[in-house]
Amino acid sequence: MTSSQTLPELVNAAQTAAKASQDRISAILEHAQGQPLSDAQIEEVTSETVAIELAAVDIFTVFEARMQRHFKRGPLSRKVEARLSAAGHADLAHRLHQYYLAINVLKHGAGASHRELLSAKKPMFAVVQAAEGPARAEGAPSGLIDVMSPRFFDGLAETILEAFQFLENGQG
């Protein structure tokens, strides 16, 4: 991702990459026709799932970096949420907060963000209870957030773009 691209262009590129990974996973599962996956298929599904997780983390990080200029210092997501809420955009503020939490879970695993998502009365996306046991291997999907749902990445992209428009149009 180069700095010469606009945030909407970067979001579109990330969304396209995530869709390609989702399509590859769907093709693998369709080809298996309900049969157990081979080791190679499991490895490819895992790799594509990690690619989606990394794309989500990367695009949210780019959003935060690009939008930081609208604020002096501090946690950008919370400041954007506060501005959105104050301007009457409570739904967008809520969605941004949910994705902020999901990205934290993808980056750091189970913790405060994961617990907050698990306790949500109306979750926006599937959140999985953390299994007891050893930490996940490097390069393995977190498994705590269902990034395979097409609505996960599409919703993330839509939320980022709406918050971007809010800030860039002088409302922020």
Backbone hydrogen bonds, N-H to C=O, Kabsch-Sander energy under -0.5 kcal/mol:
donor,donor_aa,acceptor,acceptor_aa,energy
5,Q,2,T,-1.1
10,L,6,T,-2.3
11,V,7,L,-2.8
12,N,8,P,-2.4
13,A,9,E,-2.3
14,A,10,L,-2.4
15,Q,11,V,-2.7
16,T,12,N,-2.4
17,A,13,A,-2.3
18,A,14,A,-2.5
19,K,15,Q,-2.3
20,A,16,T,-2.1
21,S,17,A,-2.1
22,Q,18,A,-2.5
23,D,19,K,-2.7
24,R,20,A,-2.2
25,I,21,S,-2.3
26,S,22,Q,-2.6
27,A,23,D,-2.3
28,I,24,R,-2.0
29,L,25,I,-2.5
30,E,26,S,-2.6
31,H,27,A,-2.5
32,A,28,I,-1.8
33,Q,29,L,-0.8
33,Q,30,E,-0.8
34,G,29,L,-0.7
35,Q,32,A,-2.3
42,I,38,S,-2.6
43,E,39,D,-2.4
44,E,40,A,-2.2
45,V,41,Q,-2.8
46,T,42,I,-2.6
47,S,43,E,-2.4
48,E,44,E,-2.6
49,T,45,V,-2.3
50,V,46,T,-2.5
51,A,47,S,-2.0
52,I,48,E,-1.8
53,E,49,T,-2.4
54,L,50,V,-3.0
55,A,51,A,-2.2
56,A,52,I,-2.3
57,V,53,E,-2.4
58,D,54,L,-3.0
59,I,55,A,-2.5
60,F,56,A,-1.9
61,T,57,V,-2.2
62,V,58,D,-2.4
63,F,59,I,-2.2
64,E,60,F,-2.5
65,A,61,T,-2.5
66,R,62,V,-2.9
67,M,63,F,-2.1
68,Q,64,E,-1.1
70,H,67,M,-2.1
71,F,68,Q,-2.2
76,L,74,G,-0.7
79,K,75,P,-1.7
80,V,76,L,-2.9
81,E,77,S,-2.5
82,A,78,R,-2.1
83,R,79,K,-2.2
84,L,80,V,-2.8
85,S,81,E,-2.7
86,A,82,A,-2.4
87,A,83,R,-1.7
88,G,85,S,-1.6
89,H,84,L,-3.1
93,A,89,H,-2.4
94,H,90,A,-2.6
95,R,91,D,-2.6
96,L,92,L,-2.7
97,H,93,A,-2.1
98,Q,94,H,-2.3
99,Y,95,R,-2.4
100,Y,96,L,-2.4
101,L,97,H,-2.4
102,A,98,Q,-2.3
103,I,99,Y,-2.7
104,N,100,Y,-2.1
105,V,101,L,-2.2
106,L,102,A,-2.5
107,K,103,I,-2.3
108,H,104,N,-3.1
109,G,105,V,-2.6
115,R,111,G,-2.5
116,E,112,A,-2.4
117,L,113,S,-2.2
118,L,114,H,-2.5
119,S,115,R,-1.7
120,A,117,L,-1.2
128,V,144,L,-2.7
140,A,137,A,-2.2
146,D,126,A,-2.4
147,V,145,I,-1.5
149,S,146,D,-0.6
152,F,149,S,-1.7
153,F,149,S,-0.8
154,D,150,P,-2.0
155,G,151,R,-2.2
156,L,152,F,-2.1
157,A,153,F,-2.8
158,E,154,D,-2.5
159,T,155,G,-2.4
160,I,156,L,-2.6
161,L,157,A,-2.5
162,E,158,E,-2.3
163,A,159,T,-2.4
164,F,160,I,-2.7
165,Q,161,L,-2.5
166,F,162,E,-2.2
167,L,163,A,-2.3
168,E,164,F,-3.1
169,N,165,Q,-2.0
170,G,167,L,-1.2
171,Q,166,F,-1.5
172,G,166,F,-0.9
